[in-house]
Amino acid sequence: MIIRRRSDNDLAECVAILAEVHRRDGYPMVWPDDPAGFLAKPGLLGAWVAVVDGRVDGHVALAPPGTGDAAAALLGRDAAMVSRLFVSFAARGRGAGAALLDHATREAHQRGLHPVLDVLTTDSASIAWYERMGWRLLGTGEAQWGQNRVTVRSYAGPGPVPSATPPPA
């Protein structure tokens, strides 16, 4: 397996995998009008794919925090959001998700940032997987995902977590 930077040439294959994941897992929660644009969102810190035998099997992105990101708000500063993480059904259980998550975590640390993510409280399989991967719960709260207000569990990636900035009084 190779983890490499995602190129524009990978987008069609990534969109096909994302469509399968959406149909079977419900991720993303709402299918985007422009799925390639959803993956290649402007301002990303980076995006990578897992490639096995010349075939893209998964995707992850690292993004600066947005106003609706609960994990970044809980951490308070120096956060990078891990997002757009998905793996094809054919590749599940073979380490592609873990390799992508580890890569995004290392990239964040190399930039002096701490990786964080939000996951729906109803997504028990993902919650269990992130916790097995060593991610630590920061808290539970609300996040704004597009037009939807959702309840999420917010996690910090492995490594030292900077002291959270106290909320304004």
N, C-alpha and C positions, 0 to 999 in steps of 0.2 A: 504494500500500500504506500502510496505517495501522497503527501499533503502539499499542495502548491497553491500559489495565488490564483484566484479565479480570474479567468479572462472573459472578454465579451463573447468569445466563441463557445464558452461553456454554458451560457445562459439558457439556450433552448433545452439542453439536457437537464439542467437544474430545474427549469419550469416544469418539465415532464415529471420529474421525481416529486416536486412539490405538489403537483396536481394529484398524484397517487396518494401522497401523505395526507392531503386535504380530504380526499374521498374516504380514506380509511381511518384517519386519526382526528380529523377536524382541525388540523393546523395548516395554515393560519385559520383563526376563528371565522373570519370573513374572507372569502376569496377576493383578491384584489382585482380591480379593473385592468391593471397593467402588472401582471405577475413578474415580468422581467424587471420593470421599474421598482417593484417591491424588493427584489433581491439586490438590485444595483442602485439602491437609494443614494442620492447625492450626500456627500459628507462622511461616508463610511471611513473608518480608520483602516479597514482592510476587509477582504473577503477571501476565503480559501475553499478548496474542494478536496475531497478524498478521491483518489483515482486508483482503481484496481483493474489490472489487465487492460489498461487504456480506456476504461469506462468510468465516468463520474458516478460515484456512489453516495456522496453526501456533500453538505455545504454548511458553512458557518460564517458569520460576519461579526465584526467588532465595530461598535459605533460610539460616538460621544453621547452622553446622556441627553435625553429630551425632557421637556417639561412634564410629560406624563409618566416618566419612569420612576416607579416606587423605590426600587433597590438603590438607585443613584441618590434619591432624596434621603433615604435612610442612612446611607454611607456618608453623605454630606459633601464629599470632595474627592478628587483624584479617581473618579470612577470611569470605567469603560464598560458599556453594555454588550454582553454576548447576546447575539440575536441571529435569527434566520438559520437556526441549527436544525437540520433534518437529514435523515439517512434513508436511502431506498429500502424497500422491504426485502429485496434480495440480499442486501448487505448487512441486515440487522444481525446482531449477535457475533459479528466478526471484528469488532473493535474500531470501526470507522467513526462512530459517534464519539467515543472516548478520545481517539486521536485528534479529531477536529476540536473538541473541547479543550484538550491539553494544549493544542497549538494556539488557539485564541487566548488562553490563559497566559502562556509564555509571551505572546506578542504584547499583551496588556502590560505585563510586568516589565518588559524591555522598554516600554514607553514611560515607565514610572507611574503607571495607572493600576488600579485594582479592578479585576474583572468582577462584574455583578450581573445578575439576571433576575427576571421576574417570570414566574410560571403560575398559570391558573390554579387556584386552590382545588379545583375539581380534577386536575390532571395527576392523579395519584401515581401512575406509572412513571411519569417524568420526575415527580417529586422524589420518589424512591431512588431513581437512577442518579439524580444530582447528589443526593445525600450519600449514596454508595461511592460516588466519585470524589467525595471529600468536600463538597460545597456546604457552607454553614448558613443556617437560617438567620437572617437579619431581623425579620419580622413579617407580619401579614398586614395588608392594607389594600387600598384601592389604587388603581392605575387607569389611565385613559388610553385605550387602544383604538385609535381612529375615532369612530362615533360611539364606541362602547365604553362604558365605565365598568370595570371588572375587578373582582377580588383576587389578589395574587399573593403568593408567598415569594418573598424577596431573599435572594441568596448572594453570598460573597464567595468568590472562588478560593481555592487553596492558597495558602501563603498568609503572611501577616496582614491583618486588616487594620488600616489606619484608624486612629480614633475618630469616631463620628463627630461631625460638627453639630453642636446643640442647635435645635430649632430656634428661630428668632422668638423673642418674648412678646 
